[in-house]
Amino acid sequence: MRRIPGCEARNASRGRPSGCARPDPSARRPAWLTALLLCVALILGAAAPLSAAEKLFDFGDLNVDLSKVQAKPGSATPSAPVKESPAQQLPSTPESPAPVVLPRDAESTIEQTVRAQSVTVAPVEVRADRKAPQSILYPVREDRPVIEVKIAAGSEKKDWLEEAARRFMADPALGRLEGKPIRLVIDKIGSTQSASLLIEGKTMQGGRNEYQVWAPASSIFRSLVEDAFTGGKLFETDDSLVRSPMVFVTWEPVQQAIDHSIQKSMSFDTLTEIFSREINGEVIDPNGRSFQFGFTRPQSSNSGAVALITMAYERFAKDRARYKIRLEDLKDPALQSYLAFIKYMSDQTKDSTGKLVEPLMQAGYGGQPLSSVYVYENLAVKLAFIRKVNDPNGARPVLRYPKYNLISDHPYYSLRHGNSREQVEASRRFKDFLLTRDIQLLALQKEGFRPVSTEISNQEMNEVLGDFVAENGLVPDLIKASQILVPAQSGEVIMALIRAYEALGDPVGPNL
């Protein structure tokens, strides 16, 4: 990976940043923020350990409340209308904006760009890594005084799941099973890493499974994990909890310059052209900074793995909308050179998507080096919210939905292997709790996720996310958000792609 030049990142505080305190809130607080804080008070109640304002600036846990939807004090809460179409998180209507199609969107220039830079890389081996399947062990005897349910979950859901777990365990009607207390533990772990641990049998300790639930960011590895077991059903439950499409988030001055000079929608093809132009001496950023792009390590994080899948799909699919990437495709020297070029030119220092976006939340456009990142939509919404509160006159983060996109479905898999019947039942109960209206609304309001519950109304969705449509480019209609949705790909091919990418060395070229 190349060194990142440019400005020094500020040492942003983990608490309230300087300049955010307001000595006279009633006089200087914007009306929208006052309404927001009243909403938070209604949600959290008087016993909340932190005030709403303190929670607003708690960057350490990215703990930002996005609620704007509760009834005003003294008014009755109206019954929520059912959504028109649960498959779409807001209705597909003429009112829902669609991304602008740019003049060069029909062009695909990955091969020409890499060839023009004479980029080559030492080829790496591509192979399927098949292991002998594990025999499912179920049920194991439950002889402990507490029924523990440990959930392997990505960082993007950790705060929501922890709050939901606290509420679940505090409810006497939910938090006990057959006279025993249920203890829920949320373990933050990357989706790729947790899938690998399950496949390799490394979650088994003393005849019991360390995890009772696998809750990755998407279902891209489901088939691969299932194929690693034999002798019965592995997953007791298989439900999507929330949804979040992937987005490129770029600071507004940089995005405007890309639209003007590149004239393509954001994609890895577009990034390849940006990198090539900068190597040739062109400066994209209007403030003269080097363009810096970041995404997570694919070997650890789902969003990094999704980025790799999208890169390969862009390279091969072109006009074949249902294309399935094959192992043979990964051996293509041109593909490996392209991936090595992206790897060399990008920042991949983070193992989780939450950690990737945190410096942007804290420091904004001028206080950290990244120009653009590839993250989940809900984290982009939180970023936009925080920057508006802390620096309303600063550069805004702009959301652009990739030309080729994958929708992360955030599944919840209750694991039978190595677990007791009681643990499986407790994990199923928690899953049902996560799908209740109140907890789905919590996912929307506190984390910016798109709920799967049909009980969340379009109006509620709009009141929480609506401000980000005009100001930051959020697209309510998932069907309109991206030009092409990447079809499901083989888990075996995805893992082979990740291993090959990890093995690639630095590319060689006259300008590198």
C-alpha positions in Angstrom: 0.0 0.0 0.0 1.3 3.4 -0.9 2.1 6.0 1.9 -0.6 8.6 2.4 0.7 12.1 2.1 -1.1 15.3 3.1 -2.3 17.0 6.2 -1.9 15.6 9.7 -5.1 14.3 11.3 -6.2 16.3 14.3 -6.1 14.6 17.7 -9.9 14.7 18.0 -11.1 14.2 21.5 -13.2 11.1 22.4 -15.6 13.4 24.2 -17.2 16.6 23.1 -15.0 18.4 20.5 -13.9 21.9 21.2 -16.2 24.6 20.0 -19.3 22.4 20.3 -20.4 23.6 23.8 -23.1 26.1 23.7 -23.3 28.4 26.8 -26.8 29.6 26.0 -28.6 26.6 24.4 -32.0 28.3 24.3 -30.6 31.3 22.3 -28.2 29.5 20.0 -29.5 26.0 19.5 -31.1 25.5 16.0 -34.8 24.7 16.0 -34.2 21.3 14.4 -31.8 20.3 17.1 -34.1 21.4 19.9 -36.9 19.2 18.4 -34.4 16.4 18.0 -33.4 16.5 21.7 -37.1 16.6 22.8 -37.6 13.4 20.7 -34.6 11.7 22.4 -36.0 12.6 25.8 -39.3 10.9 24.9 -37.4 7.8 23.8 -34.9 7.4 26.5 -36.9 8.6 29.5 -35.8 10.5 32.5 -33.6 7.6 33.8 -31.2 7.7 30.8 -27.5 7.7 32.1 -26.4 10.4 29.6 -28.2 13.5 28.4 -29.1 13.6 24.8 -26.5 16.3 24.1 -23.8 14.2 25.7 -24.8 11.1 23.6 -24.7 13.3 20.5 -21.0 13.8 20.9 -20.0 10.4 22.2 -17.7 9.6 19.2 -16.0 6.7 21.1 -19.0 4.3 20.5 -20.4 6.2 17.4 -23.4 6.6 19.6 -25.6 9.1 17.8 -29.4 9.2 18.0 -31.0 9.9 14.7 -34.5 10.0 16.0 -36.8 12.7 14.6 -40.1 10.8 14.5 -41.7 10.6 18.0 -44.9 12.5 18.7 -44.7 16.0 20.1 -45.2 16.4 23.9 -48.9 16.3 24.7 -50.0 14.8 21.5 -51.3 11.3 20.9 -49.1 8.9 19.0 -50.9 8.1 15.7 -51.1 4.6 14.6 -48.5 3.9 11.9 -49.7 3.1 8.4 -48.4 -0.1 7.0 -45.7 0.3 4.3 -46.9 -0.1 0.8 -44.1 -2.5 -0.2 -42.0 -4.3 2.3 -39.4 -5.3 -0.3 -38.5 -1.7 -0.8 -37.6 0.4 2.2 -39.5 3.4 0.9 -42.0 3.3 -1.9 -41.0 3.4 -5.5 -42.7 6.6 -6.6 -42.0 9.5 -8.9 -41.2 11.6 -5.8 -38.3 9.3 -4.8 -35.2 10.8 -6.6 -33.0 8.6 -8.7 -29.3 9.1 -9.2 -28.3 11.3 -12.1 -27.0 9.3 -15.1 -23.7 10.9 -16.1 -22.4 11.3 -19.7 -19.8 8.5 -19.6 -21.8 6.0 -17.5 -22.0 3.6 -20.5 -18.2 3.4 -20.7 -16.2 0.7 -19.0 -12.5 1.4 -19.1 -10.9 -0.8 -16.4 -8.8 -2.8 -18.9 -7.8 0.3 -21.0 -6.8 2.2 -17.8 -4.7 -0.6 -16.4 -3.1 -1.3 -19.8 -2.3 2.4 -20.3 -0.4 2.4 -17.0 1.4 -0.8 -18.1 0.5 -2.3 -14.7 1.6 -5.9 -14.1 1.9 -8.0 -11.0 3.4 -11.4 -10.1 0.6 -13.9 -10.6 -0.8 -15.7 -7.6 -2.3 -19.1 -7.3 -6.1 -19.4 -7.3 -7.7 -22.6 -5.8 -10.7 -23.8 -3.9 -9.9 -24.6 -0.3 -12.2 -27.5 0.5 -12.0 -29.1 3.9 -13.6 -32.3 5.2 -17.1 -31.4 6.5 -17.7 -31.3 10.2 -20.5 -33.5 11.7 -23.2 -31.4 13.3 -23.3 -32.0 17.1 -26.8 -31.3 18.4 -28.1 -31.0 21.0 -25.6 -30.7 23.8 -26.7 -31.0 27.4 -27.5 -27.7 29.1 -26.1 -28.2 32.6 -25.2 -24.6 33.4 -27.1 -22.2 35.7 -27.3 -19.5 33.0 -28.4 -19.9 29.4 -25.8 -18.0 27.4 -26.3 -16.7 23.9 -23.2 -15.3 22.3 -23.7 -13.5 19.0 -20.9 -13.0 16.5 -21.9 -9.7 14.9 -20.3 -7.0 12.7 -19.3 -3.6 14.2 -22.1 -1.9 12.2 -24.8 -3.5 14.4 -23.0 -3.7 17.7 -24.6 -0.7 19.4 -28.1 -1.6 18.3 -27.8 -5.2 19.3 -26.3 -4.3 22.7 -29.2 -1.9 23.5 -31.8 -4.5 22.3 -30.1 -7.2 24.5 -30.2 -4.9 27.5 -33.9 -4.4 27.0 -34.5 -8.1 26.4 -32.7 -9.3 29.5 -34.4 -6.6 31.7 -37.9 -8.0 30.7 -38.9 -10.7 33.2 -41.2 -12.3 30.6 -38.4 -12.6 28.0 -35.1 -12.9 30.0 -35.7 -16.3 31.5 -36.2 -19.8 30.1 -37.2 -22.8 32.1 -36.3 -21.0 35.3 -32.8 -19.9 34.2 -31.7 -16.4 33.2 -30.8 -15.8 29.6 -27.5 -13.9 29.2 -26.9 -12.2 25.8 -23.3 -11.4 24.8 -22.6 -9.4 21.6 -19.1 -10.1 20.2 -17.9 -7.6 17.6 -16.2 -9.6 14.9 -15.8 -9.1 11.2 -18.1 -11.1 9.0 -15.4 -12.7 6.9 -13.4 -13.6 10.0 -16.4 -15.2 11.7 -17.3 -17.2 8.6 -13.7 -18.5 8.5 -13.8 -19.5 12.1 -17.0 -21.5 11.7 -15.8 -23.2 8.5 -12.5 -24.2 10.2 -14.2 -25.5 13.3 -12.4 -23.0 15.5 -15.5 -21.9 17.4 -15.8 -25.3 19.2 -14.3 -25.5 22.7 -14.7 -28.6 24.9 -17.5 -30.0 22.8 -19.5 -26.7 22.9 -19.8 -23.9 20.4 -18.5 -20.5 21.4 -21.2 -18.9 19.4 -25.0 -19.5 19.4 -25.8 -16.9 16.7 -23.9 -15.9 13.6 -25.1 -12.4 12.6 -22.8 -11.3 9.7 -23.5 -8.1 7.6 -24.6 -10.1 4.6 -25.4 -13.6 3.5 -22.6 -13.9 0.9 -20.9 -16.7 2.9 -24.0 -18.6 4.0 -23.6 -21.5 1.4 -19.9 -21.8 2.2 -20.6 -22.2 5.9 -23.4 -24.6 5.4 -21.3 -26.8 3.1 -18.7 -27.1 5.8 -21.2 -29.2 7.9 -23.0 -32.5 7.4 -25.5 -34.6 9.3 -28.4 -32.3 9.7 -29.6 -28.7 9.8 -27.0 -26.1 10.8 -29.2 -23.0 11.1 -32.4 -23.1 13.2 -33.3 -19.6 12.1 -32.5 -17.6 9.0 -34.0 -14.1 9.0 -32.9 -10.7 7.8 -32.8 -8.1 10.6 -32.3 -4.9 8.7 -31.0 -3.8 5.3 -28.2 -1.4 4.2 -26.9 -0.9 0.6 -23.3 -0.1 0.1 -22.4 3.5 -0.8 -19.4 5.6 -1.7 -19.1 8.6 0.6 -17.1 11.4 -0.7 -16.6 15.0 0.5 -18.7 17.3 -1.6 -15.9 19.4 -3.2 -14.2 16.2 -4.3 -17.4 14.6 -5.6 -18.3 17.7 -7.6 -14.9 17.6 -9.2 -15.3 13.9 -10.1 -18.6 14.5 -11.6 -17.2 17.4 -13.7 -13.9 15.8 -14.8 -14.6 12.0 -14.9 -18.3 12.2 -15.8 -19.1 8.7 -14.5 -21.2 7.5 -11.6 -19.1 6.2 -8.7 -17.8 2.7 -9.2 -14.5 0.9 -9.0 -14.1 1.6 -12.7 -14.4 5.3 -11.9 -11.8 5.0 -9.0 -9.4 3.3 -11.3 -9.6 6.2 -13.7 -9.2 8.7 -10.9 -6.0 6.9 -9.7 -4.6 6.8 -13.2 -5.2 10.5 -13.8 -3.5 11.4 -10.6 -0.5 9.3 -11.4 -0.3 11.2 -14.6 -0.2 14.5 -12.7 -3.8 15.6 -12.7 -5.2 16.8 -9.4 -8.8 15.9 -8.8 -9.4 17.5 -5.4 -10.1 21.3 -6.0 -8.1 22.0 -2.8 -5.0 20.4 -4.2 -5.0 17.4 -2.0 -4.1 13.9 -3.2 -7.2 11.7 -3.7 -7.3 9.1 -1.0 -9.8 6.2 -1.0 -10.4 3.7 1.8 -12.2 0.4 2.3 -11.8 -2.4 4.8 -9.6 -5.5 4.7 -11.6 -8.2 2.8 -10.1 -11.0 4.9 -11.7 -9.5 8.0 -14.7 -7.4 7.0 -17.9 -8.0 4.9 -17.7 -4.5 3.4 -14.2 -5.2 2.1 -15.3 -8.6 0.7 -18.3 -7.0 -1.0 -15.9 -4.4 -2.5 -13.8 -7.2 -4.0 -16.9 -9.0 -5.4 -18.0 -5.8 -7.0 -14.5 -5.1 -8.5 -14.4 -8.6 -10.1 -18.0 -8.3 -11.3 -17.4 -4.9 -12.9 -14.4 -6.4 -14.7 -16.3 -9.4 -16.1 -20.0 -8.7 -16.2 -20.2 -5.6 -18.4 -23.5 -6.3 -20.2 -24.1 -9.7 -18.7 -26.4 -8.8 -15.7 -26.6 -12.3 -14.2 -23.0 -13.2 -14.6 -21.5 -15.6 -12.1 -17.8 -15.2 -11.4 -15.9 -18.4 -11.8 -12.6 -19.7 -10.3 -11.1 -19.6 -13.8 -11.9 -15.9 -14.0 -9.7 -15.2 -11.0 -6.6 -16.5 -12.8 -6.9 -13.8 -15.5 -3.6 -11.8 -15.3 -5.5 -8.6 -16.3 -7.8 -9.0 -13.3 -5.0 -9.6 -10.9 -3.2 -6.6 -12.2 -6.3 -4.5 -11.8 -6.9 -5.7 -8.2 -3.3 -5.2 -7.3 -3.5 -1.6 -8.7 -6.6 -0.8 -6.5 -4.9 -2.5 -3.5 -1.8 -0.4 -4.0 -3.6 2.9 -4.4 -6.1 2.4 -1.5 -6.0 2.7 2.3 -6.8 -0.6 3.9 -5.6 -0.1 7.4 -9.0 -0.9 9.1 -10.6 -4.3 9.9 -14.1 -3.0 10.5 -16.3 -0.5 8.7 -17.1 1.4 11.9 -13.4 2.1 12.5 -13.0 3.1 8.9 -15.6 5.9 9.1 -14.8 7.0 12.6 -12.0 9.5 11.7 -14.3 11.1 9.1 -16.9 11.6 11.8 -14.5 13.2 14.2 -12.3 15.3 11.9 -14.3 16.1 8.7 -12.9 17.0 5.3 -9.8 18.9 6.4 -8.8 17.0 9.5 -8.0 13.6 8.0 -6.6 12.4 4.7 -9.4 10.3 3.2 -11.4 11.8 0.3 -13.8 8.9 -0.2 -14.8 5.6 1.5 -16.9 2.5 0.7 -19.2 1.8 3.6 -22.8 0.8 4.6 -25.5 3.4 4.0 -26.4 3.6 7.7 -22.8 4.6 8.7 -22.9 7.2 5.9 -26.1 8.6 7.4 -24.5 8.8 10.9 -21.5 10.5 9.3 -23.7 13.1 7.6 -25.6 13.7 10.8 -22.5 14.2 13.0 -20.8 16.6 10.5 -24.0 18.7 10.2 -24.2 19.1 14.0 -20.5 19.7 14.6 -19.6 21.7 11.5 -22.8 22.9 9.8 -20.8 25.2 7.4 -18.2 22.6 6.6 -17.9 20.3 3.6 -20.8 17.8 3.5 -20.3 14.1 2.9 -22.1 13.0 -0.3 -23.6 9.6 -0.7 -23.3 7.9 -4.1 -24.7 4.5 -4.7 -22.4 2.4 -6.7 -23.3 1.6 -10.3 -22.9 -2.0 -9.3 -24.3 -2.6 -5.8 -24.9 -5.3 -3.2 -27.6 -4.9 -0.5 -26.4 -6.1 2.8 -29.3 -8.1 4.4 -27.8 -8.6 7.9 -29.0 -12.1 8.5 -29.5 -13.8 11.9 -28.5 -17.4 11.9 -29.2 -19.4 15.1 -26.6 -22.2 15.2 -27.5 -25.7 16.2 -24.0 -27.2 16.1 -22.4 -27.5 19.5 -25.4 -25.9 21.3 -28.2 -26.9 23.6 -31.9 -26.8 22.8 -32.3 -24.1 25.4 -29.6 -22.0 23.8 -31.3 -22.4 20.4 -34.7 -21.5 21.8 -33.2 -18.4 23.6 -31.5 -17.2 20.4 -34.8 -17.7 18.5 -36.7 -15.6 21.1 -34.1 -12.8 20.8 -34.5 -12.9 17.0 -38.2 -12.4 17.4 -37.6 -9.5 19.7 -35.3 -7.8 17.2 -38.1 -8.0 14.6 -40.7 -6.2 16.9 -41.8 -2.8 15.9 -40.1 -1.0 18.8 -36.7 -2.6 18.2 -36.9 -2.1 14.4 -37.7 1.5 15.0 -34.7 1.7 17.3 -32.5 0.4 14.4 -33.8 3.1 12.2 -33.6 6.0 14.7 -30.4 5.3 16.4 -28.3 3.6 13.6 -29.9 4.7 10.3 -30.7 1.1 9.2 -33.6 0.4 6.8 -36.0 -1.8 8.8 -37.4 -5.0 7.4 -40.6 -4.8 9.5 -43.7 -3.8 7.6 -45.0 -2.1 10.7 -42.5 0.8 10.1 -44.4 3.4 8.0 -43.1 5.3 5.0 -43.7 8.5 7.0 -41.5 7.3 9.8 -38.8 6.3 7.4 -39.0 9.8 5.7 -38.9 11.7 9.0 -35.7 10.0 10.1 -33.9 9.8 6.7 -35.7 12.5 4.7 -33.2 15.3 5.5 -30.4 13.3 4.0 -32.1 13.0 0.6 -31.7 16.6 -0.6 -28.6 17.5 1.5 -26.4 14.3 1.1 -27.8 12.3 -1.8 -29.6 9.5 0.0 -32.0 7.7 -2.4 -35.1 6.3 -0.6 -36.0 3.7 -3.3 -33.5 0.9 -3.3 -34.6 -0.1 -6.8 -33.6 3.3 -8.1 -30.5 3.6 -6.0 -28.2 1.6 -8.2 -28.1 0.8 -11.9 -27.2 -2.9 -11.5 -27.6 -5.2 -8.5 -24.8 -7.8 -8.3 -26.4 -11.3 -8.2 -25.5 -13.8 -5.6 -22.1 -15.3 -6.1 -20.5 -18.6 -5.1 -19.1 -18.6 -1.6 -16.2 -20.8 -2.7 -15.3 -18.3 -5.4 -15.6 -15.4 -3.0 -13.2 -17.0 -0.5 -10.8 -17.9 -3.3 -11.0 -14.2 -4.5 -10.2 -13.0 -1.0 -7.2 -15.3 -0.6 -5.8 -14.3 -4.0 -6.2 -10.6 -3.3 -4.5 -11.0 0.1 -1.5 -12.8 -1.7 -1.1 -10.1 -4.4 2.1 -8.1 -4.1 2.7 -4.6 -5.2 2.1 -3.9 -8.9 4.8 -2.8 -11.3 4.5 0.1 -13.8 6.5 3.0 -15.1 4.5 5.5 -13.0 4.2 3.5 -9.8 
